[in-house]
Amino acid sequence: MSNIKKVVVVGGGFGGVAVAKQLSGCQTIEVLLLDKRNHHLFQPLLYQVATAALSPSDIAYPLRSIFSKSPNVRVVMGDVVDIDRSNRTIILEDGGRFGYDYLVIAVGARHSYYGNPEWEENATGLKTLNDALRIREKILVSLEKAERAETPEEISKYLTFVVVGGGPTGVEMAGAIAEITKKTMVEDFRKIDPKDTRVILIEGGPRLLMQYPPELSVKAKCDLENMGVTVLTEKIVTDVKSDRLFLGKDLKEEIVTANIVWAAGNEASSLMTKLNVELTRSKHVKVRPDFSLPDDDDVFCIGDCAFLTDAKGVVVPGIAPAAIQAGKYVSKLIKSRIKTGKNTHPPFIYFDKGSMATIGRAKAIAVVGPIKLSGIIAWLAWSLIHVLYLIDFRSRFAVMFSWIWSFFTHHRAGRLIIYVRRRSLDKK
C-alpha cells in the first residue's frame, strides 16, 4: 500500500471530473473527489433552468453515479475551507481532514459584485442550481404579482426585468427572459399585457459580447432588440436596492424593478486565499505553465480558479472546454510523474475549439477559428455541441426532447413555484 499515491481533487465541475476520469482505473493511484454538492452541474445550461425551459435534473448528475464503476475513485461530499500545505492536508468545514500526495483544486468561481457583496441579496448571480431556482421563482412570482397589481406603477415594477452584464450569460438570460415573458406565459394570464413587459440588458462596455468579433456583437444586439430587449451600453450600475437599481456616479438614473439578474463579473473561490500565493484581482491563482503553484510542484489549480498564459501566449479562458483540457493535462502529468519520478510533460497549450452564445429561439452566434456564424445555423451547432457535452444519455434525451417541444409549441415545462425563498419573495 505504500506505493499507492493519494490524489485529492477538490471540485466536481468539468475540470475536477476530467481529472478523476483520467485517473480512474490506475492501480497505483487512489483518487478522492471532494465537492460541497453531490452532483456535477452543466453550468452552460443553467440559464435555461432559471427561465423554466429545463428542470434541474436535466443538467445535473450525481457524482457517485459517474464513478460508480471506478473502484479507485472515492466521492465525498464536504466543503473544503482550508489547506495545510506544510502537512499535505485539506480541512473540511466539519473538521474532517484528508491527506494527499497530489492536490488538484478545481473549485470554479462565483459572481463578483466589485466590492459590493450586499447587492447579491437583490441581484442574484447564476452559478448554482440554487441560484437558477431563485431566479426562476422571482420571475414566476413577479408575473403572479403583476396579475394582481392595481396600479400601473406596481405592474411596471413586476414586469420589468433587468440583466446586468453583456457577456454570454447576460445575453442568454436576457433573450430567454424576453421569450418567457413576452411569448411563453402571457396566454396563461388574463390581465398581463406583453406590451407592458420590459427586459433591459445593461453592459458597462461599448458593446455586448466583447470577446466576439464586432460584427457578431452587432448581430446579437439586433436580435435582442427584435425580441423586445432594451440594450444599454456604457452604463455602470452604482447601487442596487430591493426595488430598483441606479446608474452613474451621481445616482440620478434609476430603473424601478423587482427583478435583477447579475451577470457582470466573476471571482474565484475564497479558498484560493488559503494557499498564500500570488492572486489576481479576481482571486485567481497565478499558476505555472503546468498549472502547479509557483512554490509547490504537487498542488495544481485548474479551471475558473486559475490564471494561466499558455506556451503560445494565450490566456486560458474560464470555460468548460478549457477546464476539461486542463484536467486531462494535469492527470497525464501526475501519472507520468508517478511512473517516472520526473516531470517530463510539455507545458500546457490551449486548443481553442471556438465560442458560442445563444440569443433566443433559432438565434445564436458562433466563432470557430476564422469561421463566423449567426442565426439558425449557429443555433443548431450550439444545440448539438451542448447536448454532446451532457454527461449521460438520459440528460441528452431529456434536453433534446424539451428543446424540440419548446421550439414548436413555445411551452416551457419547469414553470413551478416551489417557494425555495418564500419569506424573501413575499417581502417584495
C-alpha positions as CSV (number, residue, x, y, z in Angstrom):
1,M,0.0,0.0,0.0
2,S,3.0,2.4,0.5
3,N,3.3,2.6,-3.3
4,I,-0.2,3.9,-3.7
5,K,-0.3,7.6,-4.3
6,K,-3.2,9.7,-3.0
7,V,-4.6,12.3,-5.4
8,V,-7.2,14.6,-3.9
9,V,-9.4,16.6,-6.3
10,V,-11.4,19.5,-4.9
11,G,-14.4,20.3,-7.1
12,G,-16.8,18.2,-9.1
13,G,-17.1,20.5,-12.1
14,F,-15.8,20.0,-15.6
15,G,-12.1,20.2,-14.6
16,G,-12.3,18.0,-11.5
17,V,-14.4,15.3,-13.2
18,A,-12.0,15.2,-16.1
19,V,-9.1,14.6,-13.7
20,A,-10.9,11.9,-11.8
21,K,-12.0,10.2,-15.1
22,Q,-8.4,10.1,-16.4
23,L,-7.1,8.7,-13.2
24,S,-9.9,6.1,-13.0
25,G,-8.6,2.5,-13.1
26,C,-5.0,3.4,-12.2
27,Q,-3.9,0.7,-9.8
28,T,-1.2,2.9,-8.2
29,I,-3.5,5.8,-7.5
30,E,-6.3,6.4,-5.1
31,V,-8.5,9.4,-6.0
32,L,-10.6,11.3,-3.6
33,L,-13.1,13.6,-5.2
34,L,-14.5,16.3,-2.9
35,D,-17.4,18.7,-3.5
36,K,-19.8,20.5,-1.3
37,R,-22.6,19.3,-3.5
38,N,-23.4,15.7,-4.5
39,H,-23.8,16.5,-8.2
40,H,-21.9,17.6,-11.3
41,L,-23.6,20.6,-12.9
42,F,-23.7,21.5,-16.6
43,Q,-23.4,25.2,-16.0
44,P,-23.8,26.4,-19.6
45,L,-27.4,25.5,-19.4
46,L,-28.2,27.0,-16.0
47,Y,-29.9,29.9,-17.6
48,Q,-32.5,27.5,-19.1
49,V,-33.4,26.2,-15.6
50,A,-33.6,29.9,-14.5
51,T,-36.1,30.6,-17.3
52,A,-38.2,27.4,-16.9
53,A,-37.0,25.7,-20.1
54,L,-35.3,22.8,-18.3
55,S,-35.6,21.0,-15.0
56,P,-32.6,20.8,-12.6
57,S,-32.3,17.1,-13.1
58,D,-31.8,17.7,-16.8
59,I,-28.4,19.4,-16.3
60,A,-27.2,17.8,-13.1
61,Y,-25.9,14.3,-12.4
62,P,-24.9,12.6,-9.1
63,L,-21.1,12.4,-8.8
64,R,-21.3,9.0,-7.2
65,S,-23.1,7.6,-10.2
66,I,-20.4,9.0,-12.5
67,F,-17.8,7.0,-10.7
68,S,-19.8,4.0,-9.5
69,K,-17.7,1.7,-11.7
70,S,-14.3,3.3,-10.7
71,P,-13.1,1.4,-7.7
72,N,-10.1,3.6,-7.1
73,V,-12.2,6.8,-7.1
74,R,-14.0,7.8,-3.8
75,V,-16.5,10.6,-3.7
76,V,-17.0,12.6,-0.5
77,M,-19.5,15.4,0.0
78,G,-17.8,18.1,2.0
79,D,-16.9,21.8,2.0
80,V,-13.1,22.4,2.0
81,V,-12.3,25.5,4.0
82,D,-8.6,25.4,4.5
83,I,-5.4,23.8,3.0
84,D,-2.4,22.9,5.2
85,R,0.3,22.5,2.5
86,S,3.1,22.0,5.1
87,N,1.4,18.8,6.3
88,R,-0.2,18.0,2.9
89,T,-3.7,18.1,4.4
90,I,-7.0,19.6,3.4
91,I,-9.5,20.6,6.1
92,L,-13.3,20.5,5.8
93,E,-15.9,22.8,7.4
94,D,-17.0,20.0,9.7
95,G,-13.4,19.4,10.9
96,G,-12.7,16.4,8.6
97,R,-9.1,16.1,7.3
98,F,-7.7,14.3,4.3
99,G,-4.1,13.8,3.4
100,Y,-2.7,14.0,-0.2
101,D,0.3,13.3,-2.3
102,Y,-1.0,15.4,-5.1
103,L,-3.8,18.0,-4.8
104,V,-5.9,19.3,-7.7
105,I,-8.0,22.4,-6.9
106,A,-10.9,22.9,-9.4
107,V,-13.4,24.8,-7.3
108,G,-14.7,27.1,-10.0
109,A,-15.8,30.7,-9.4
110,R,-18.7,32.8,-8.1
111,H,-20.2,36.1,-9.3
112,S,-18.4,39.3,-8.3
113,Y,-20.1,42.5,-7.2
114,Y,-17.0,44.5,-7.4
115,G,-16.7,45.3,-3.7
116,N,-20.5,45.4,-3.0
117,P,-21.4,41.9,-1.7
118,E,-24.6,43.3,-0.2
119,W,-26.0,43.6,-3.8
120,E,-26.3,39.8,-4.0
121,E,-29.5,39.8,-1.9
122,N,-31.4,41.7,-4.6
123,A,-29.3,40.9,-7.7
124,T,-28.9,37.2,-8.0
125,G,-26.0,35.7,-9.9
126,L,-26.1,32.4,-11.8
127,K,-23.6,29.8,-10.8
128,T,-25.5,27.1,-9.0
129,L,-28.9,25.3,-9.1
130,N,-30.0,27.3,-6.1
131,D,-29.2,30.5,-8.0
132,A,-31.2,29.3,-11.0
133,L,-34.2,28.2,-8.9
134,R,-34.1,31.5,-7.1
135,I,-34.2,33.5,-10.4
136,R,-36.9,31.2,-11.8
137,E,-39.0,31.8,-8.7
138,K,-38.6,35.5,-8.8
139,I,-39.7,35.7,-12.5
140,L,-42.7,33.5,-11.9
141,V,-43.8,35.2,-8.7
142,S,-43.4,38.6,-10.3
143,L,-45.8,37.6,-13.1
144,E,-48.3,36.4,-10.5
145,K,-47.9,39.7,-8.6
146,A,-48.3,41.7,-11.8
147,E,-51.5,39.9,-12.5
148,R,-52.9,41.1,-9.1
149,A,-51.4,44.6,-9.1
150,E,-53.8,47.5,-9.1
151,T,-51.6,50.5,-10.2
152,P,-49.6,51.0,-13.4
153,E,-46.5,51.6,-11.2
154,E,-46.8,48.3,-9.5
155,I,-47.4,46.4,-12.8
156,S,-44.4,48.1,-14.3
157,K,-42.2,47.2,-11.3
158,Y,-43.1,43.5,-11.6
159,L,-42.9,43.4,-15.4
160,T,-39.5,45.0,-15.6
161,F,-36.6,42.5,-15.8
162,V,-33.0,43.8,-15.7
163,V,-29.9,41.7,-16.6
164,V,-26.6,43.3,-15.6
165,G,-23.7,42.2,-17.8
166,G,-23.5,41.8,-21.6
167,G,-21.3,38.7,-21.7
168,P,-22.6,35.3,-22.9
169,T,-24.5,34.7,-19.7
170,G,-26.2,38.1,-19.7
171,V,-27.1,37.9,-23.4
172,E,-28.5,34.3,-23.0
173,M,-30.5,35.3,-19.9
174,A,-32.0,38.5,-21.5
175,G,-33.1,36.6,-24.6
176,A,-34.6,33.8,-22.5
177,I,-36.5,36.1,-20.2
178,A,-37.9,38.0,-23.2
179,E,-39.2,34.7,-24.7
180,I,-40.8,33.5,-21.5
181,T,-42.4,36.8,-20.5
182,K,-43.4,38.1,-23.9
183,K,-44.4,34.8,-25.6
184,T,-44.5,31.7,-23.5
185,M,-46.6,32.6,-20.5
186,V,-48.7,35.6,-21.4
187,E,-51.5,33.4,-22.7
188,D,-51.9,31.9,-19.3
189,F,-52.7,35.3,-17.7
190,R,-55.8,37.4,-18.3
191,K,-54.6,40.8,-17.1
192,I,-50.9,40.9,-18.1
193,D,-50.3,42.6,-21.5
194,P,-47.0,41.5,-23.1
195,K,-46.5,45.1,-24.3
196,D,-46.1,46.1,-20.7
197,T,-43.1,43.7,-20.2
198,R,-39.7,45.3,-20.3
199,V,-36.4,43.4,-20.5
200,I,-33.3,45.6,-20.1
201,L,-29.8,44.4,-20.6
202,I,-27.1,46.7,-19.2
203,E,-23.4,46.5,-20.3
204,G,-20.6,48.7,-18.9
205,G,-18.5,48.4,-22.1
206,P,-19.1,49.9,-25.5
207,R,-20.7,46.7,-26.9
208,L,-22.1,43.3,-26.0
209,L,-20.0,40.2,-26.1
210,M,-16.6,41.9,-26.1
211,Q,-14.8,38.6,-26.7
212,Y,-16.5,38.1,-30.0
213,P,-15.9,40.0,-33.3
214,P,-17.7,43.3,-33.5
215,E,-20.0,42.2,-36.3
216,L,-21.3,39.4,-34.2
217,S,-21.8,41.7,-31.3
218,V,-23.9,43.9,-33.6
219,K,-25.9,40.9,-34.8
220,A,-26.6,39.8,-31.2
221,K,-27.7,43.3,-30.2
222,C,-30.1,43.5,-33.2
223,D,-31.5,40.0,-32.5
224,L,-32.2,41.0,-28.8
225,E,-33.8,44.3,-29.8
226,N,-36.0,42.5,-32.3
227,M,-37.1,40.2,-29.4
228,G,-38.1,43.3,-27.4
229,V,-34.9,43.6,-25.2
230,T,-33.7,47.2,-24.5
231,V,-29.9,47.1,-24.7
232,L,-28.0,49.8,-22.7
233,T,-24.2,50.0,-23.3
234,E,-21.6,52.1,-21.5
235,K,-23.8,52.2,-18.4
236,I,-22.3,51.4,-15.0
237,V,-24.5,50.1,-12.1
238,T,-23.6,52.1,-9.0
239,D,-26.2,50.8,-6.5
240,V,-28.8,48.1,-6.1
241,K,-31.9,48.2,-3.9
242,S,-34.7,45.8,-3.4
243,D,-37.0,47.5,-5.9
244,R,-34.6,49.4,-8.2
245,L,-31.0,50.0,-9.4
246,F,-29.1,53.1,-10.0
247,L,-26.8,54.0,-12.9
248,G,-23.9,56.5,-12.9
249,K,-21.9,58.0,-10.1
250,D,-24.5,60.7,-9.4
251,L,-27.2,58.1,-8.9
252,K,-29.6,60.2,-10.9
253,E,-30.6,57.5,-13.4
254,E,-32.6,54.7,-11.9
255,I,-34.7,51.7,-13.1
256,V,-37.6,50.6,-10.9
257,T,-37.8,46.8,-11.0
258,A,-38.4,43.8,-8.7
259,N,-36.2,41.5,-10.9
260,I,-32.4,41.9,-11.2
261,V,-30.1,39.2,-12.5
262,W,-26.4,39.8,-12.1
263,A,-24.1,38.5,-14.9
264,A,-21.4,41.2,-14.7
265,G,-18.3,39.6,-13.2
266,N,-16.7,36.5,-11.7
267,E,-14.2,35.9,-9.0
268,A,-12.5,32.7,-7.8
269,S,-13.4,30.9,-4.6
270,S,-12.2,32.4,-1.3
271,L,-10.4,29.1,-0.8
272,M,-7.7,30.5,-3.0
273,T,-6.6,32.9,-0.3
274,K,-5.6,29.9,1.9
275,L,-2.8,29.0,-0.5
276,N,-0.7,32.0,0.4
277,V,0.4,32.6,-3.2
278,E,0.0,35.5,-5.6
279,L,-3.5,36.0,-6.8
280,T,-5.1,38.2,-9.5
281,R,-7.6,41.0,-8.6
282,S,-10.4,38.4,-9.0
283,K,-8.6,35.9,-6.7
284,H,-7.4,33.6,-9.5
285,V,-4.1,31.8,-8.7
286,K,-1.2,32.7,-11.0
287,V,-0.1,29.2,-11.8
288,R,3.0,27.9,-13.6
289,P,2.8,26.6,-17.2
290,D,1.8,23.1,-15.9
291,F,-0.9,24.5,-13.6
292,S,1.2,23.9,-10.5
293,L,1.6,26.5,-7.8
294,P,4.7,28.7,-8.1
295,D,6.2,27.2,-4.9
296,D,4.7,23.7,-4.9
297,D,5.1,21.0,-7.6
298,D,2.4,18.8,-6.1
299,V,-0.5,21.3,-5.9
300,F,-2.4,22.3,-9.1
301,C,-5.2,24.8,-9.8
302,I,-7.3,24.4,-12.9
303,G,-10.4,25.9,-14.4
304,D,-12.0,29.1,-13.1
305,C,-9.7,29.3,-10.1
306,A,-6.5,29.5,-12.1
307,F,-4.9,32.2,-14.3
308,L,-2.5,30.8,-16.9
309,T,-1.0,32.1,-20.1
310,D,-0.1,29.0,-22.1
311,A,3.1,28.2,-24.1
312,K,1.7,30.2,-27.1
313,G,0.9,33.3,-25.1
314,V,-2.9,32.6,-25.0
315,V,-4.7,33.3,-21.7
316,V,-6.7,30.2,-20.9
317,P,-10.4,31.2,-20.7
318,G,-12.7,30.2,-17.9
319,I,-15.0,28.0,-20.0
320,A,-15.9,24.3,-19.9
321,P,-13.7,23.1,-22.8
322,A,-10.6,24.8,-21.3
323,A,-11.3,23.2,-17.9
324,I,-11.6,19.7,-19.4
325,Q,-8.4,20.2,-21.4
326,A,-6.6,21.3,-18.2
327,G,-8.0,18.3,-16.2
328,K,-6.8,15.9,-18.8
329,Y,-3.4,17.6,-19.0
330,V,-2.8,17.6,-15.2
331,S,-3.9,13.9,-14.8
332,K,-1.4,12.8,-17.5
333,L,1.3,14.9,-15.8
334,I,0.5,13.2,-12.4
335,K,0.6,9.7,-13.9
336,S,3.9,10.5,-15.7
337,R,5.5,11.8,-12.5
338,I,4.3,8.8,-10.5
339,K,5.6,6.4,-13.2
340,T,9.0,8.1,-13.9
341,G,9.6,10.3,-10.9
342,K,10.2,13.2,-13.3
343,N,8.2,16.0,-14.8
344,T,8.6,15.2,-18.5
345,H,5.3,16.7,-19.7
346,P,5.5,19.7,-22.0
347,P,3.9,23.0,-21.0
348,F,0.1,23.2,-21.4
349,I,-1.2,24.6,-24.8
350,Y,-4.8,25.5,-25.0
351,F,-6.7,24.3,-28.1
352,D,-9.4,26.8,-28.9
353,K,-12.5,24.9,-30.1
354,G,-14.4,28.1,-30.7
355,S,-17.0,30.2,-28.8
356,M,-20.8,30.1,-29.0
357,A,-23.6,32.1,-27.4
358,T,-27.3,31.6,-27.9
359,I,-29.6,34.6,-28.0
360,G,-33.1,33.1,-28.4
361,R,-35.2,30.7,-30.4
362,A,-33.2,29.9,-33.6
363,K,-30.8,32.7,-32.8
364,A,-27.2,32.4,-31.9
365,I,-23.6,33.4,-32.8
366,A,-20.5,31.3,-33.1
367,V,-16.8,31.7,-33.9
368,V,-14.7,28.6,-34.8
369,G,-11.3,29.7,-36.0
370,P,-11.8,32.0,-39.0
371,I,-15.5,30.9,-39.4
372,K,-18.2,33.2,-38.1
373,L,-21.8,32.0,-37.8
374,S,-25.1,33.5,-36.8
375,G,-28.8,32.7,-36.9
376,I,-30.3,29.3,-37.1
377,I,-27.1,27.6,-38.3
378,A,-25.2,28.8,-35.2
379,W,-28.1,27.9,-33.0
380,L,-28.2,24.3,-34.3
381,A,-24.5,24.0,-33.9
382,W,-24.8,25.4,-30.3
383,S,-27.6,22.9,-29.5
384,L,-25.7,19.9,-30.8
385,I,-22.5,20.7,-29.0
386,H,-24.2,21.4,-25.7
387,V,-26.2,18.2,-25.9
388,L,-23.0,16.2,-26.6
389,Y,-21.3,17.7,-23.5
390,L,-24.0,16.5,-21.2
391,I,-22.7,13.7,-19.1
392,D,-25.3,10.9,-19.6
393,F,-27.7,9.6,-22.2
394,R,-30.9,10.3,-20.2
395,S,-29.9,14.0,-19.8
396,R,-29.2,14.3,-23.5
397,F,-32.6,12.8,-24.4
398,A,-34.5,14.9,-21.9
399,V,-32.9,18.1,-23.0
400,M,-33.3,17.4,-26.7
401,F,-37.0,16.5,-26.2
402,S,-37.6,19.7,-24.1
403,W,-35.9,21.8,-26.8
404,I,-37.9,20.3,-29.7
405,W,-41.2,20.6,-27.7
406,S,-40.4,24.2,-26.8
407,F,-39.4,25.1,-30.4
408,F,-42.7,24.1,-31.9
409,T,-45.0,25.0,-29.0
410,H,-43.3,27.8,-27.1
411,H,-44.2,26.0,-23.9
412,R,-41.8,25.5,-21.0
413,A,-42.0,22.6,-18.7
414,G,-40.4,23.9,-15.5
415,R,-42.9,26.7,-14.5
416,L,-43.3,25.6,-10.9
417,I,-43.2,27.9,-7.9
418,I,-41.9,25.9,-5.0
419,Y,-41.0,28.7,-2.7
420,V,-37.4,28.0,-2.0
421,R,-37.2,31.5,-0.5
422,R,-40.8,32.2,0.3
423,R,-40.3,34.8,3.0
424,S,-37.8,36.8,1.0
425,L,-40.1,36.8,-2.1
426,D,-43.2,37.7,-0.1
427,K,-41.4,40.8,1.2
428,K,-41.0,42.1,-2.3
